[in-house]
Amino acid sequence: MPWVELPHTADAGLEITASSVEDLVTEAAWAFYAFMFGEVSLVRSVEEHTVELECMDLLELFVSWLNELLYIYDTKEKVFSPETIEVDPKRARLLAKGNLHIAPSPARAVKAVTYGGAEISEGPPWRLRVYLDL
């Protein structure tokens, strides 16, 4: 399993590893969804979707990425499955194209992905640690 849940007194933490920055984008999405929904099986695709982010650094990019996935769920009740991912680590830019799917019922409610305790290590292997405000 490329991710583990980290113990925390009030929030929840995730540590995700991958062999490339693009794989880290995908693994972070699936770890986040697995935390929120338990087992994730994508229900029919309902529309194409694109996520574009440009941030100050890679850590902000990944926190923003997960918060964008939460925003999509909160506003559309959908999950985004990225099909094509382009990341420019030097410019902290992300372009992800894929599909929105009907979201399953959440097992746990997440309010936000936070910067407190967040870390990213460039790889390989790439490693991301984030905490979720529950």
N, C-alpha and C positions, 0 to 999 in steps of 0.2 A: 504494500500500500504506500503510495507516494506522499501521504499526509498523516499527521497525528493530531489528536486533540490535546491541548496543553492545559494543565490544571490552573485555575485562577479562583480567587475567593468570591468575586462578584460577577465577573464576565467569563467569556470563554476564549480560549486561544487556539489558533491553528498554526501548525508548522508544515509547510509544503515544500517539497523538493522536486526538481526536474533537471533534465540534462541540458536544456536550452531555455533561453528567455521566452521563446514562443510557447514551449511546452509548459513553462511555469504559468503563463497566462491561462492556458487550458486547465491545468491541474488545479490552479487556484479557484477557478469557476466551479469545477466539479466537487472540490473539497467544501466550498462554501454551500453549494446546493445539498450535498450529502449531510452537512451539519444541520441545515434548515429543515430539510424534508425527510431525512432518513434515506431510504433507498430511492434513487431517482430513476424513473423510466420515463422517457419522453413520450408524451401524448401528442397526437397529431400536430404537425407544423401548421401554424395559422398565418404567418406572414414573414417576409424577409426583413432583416434589421441590420443596421450598421452602428457600431460604436466607435467614435473617434475621440481620443483624449490626447491632450498635450499638457505636460506638467513640468514642474521645476526640476524634479529628479525622479529616479526610478521608484523610490519608496512611495512618493506621492502618487505616482502612476498606478502602482498596484493597489494602494488603498482606494484611490478613485475608481479603479476598475471594479473592485468588489462592491463599493458603494453604488456604482452605476447598475450592477446586477440587482442589488437590493431595491433601487429606485424603480427599475423595470418591473420587478415583482410587486412592489407596493402600489404602483400606479396602474399597471395593466393586468396583474395576476398572471404573469407569464414568466417563463424562464428562457434565457437566451443561450442557445448552443452555438458557440463560435465554430465556423467551418474554415475560414481563412483568417490568419493572424499575421500582421506585419508589425514588428516592434523595432524602433530605432532607440537603443539604450542610451546613446550619447545625447540625443535630443529629448529623451523621455517622451516619445510619441508612440501611440498605439492605434492601429486600425484593425478592427475585427468585424468580419462580415459573417452572417449566419442566419439562423431562423429563430423566431419566437415560438414557443410551445405552451400549451395550457399547463399551468403549474399545478402540482399535486397539493394536497393540504399540508400545511407546515407542521412539523413535529415540534419546532422551537421557534419562537419569535425573536428576530434580530432587529434592534433599533438602528444600529450603525456599525461600520467598521472604523476602528479608531487608530490614531497614531501612537497612543501610549504603549510603549513596549514593542512597537513595530520595528522590524529589522529586515534588511535584504542583503544577501551575500551573492555577489556575482560568481559564476561558476565557469566551467562545470564542476560539480553540480551546483545549480542555482538553488537558493534557499530563501523562502519568505516566511516570516513570522508576523502574524497579525492577531489582534484581540478584537472580539466582537462585544459590543454593548448590548446586553440582553434586557 
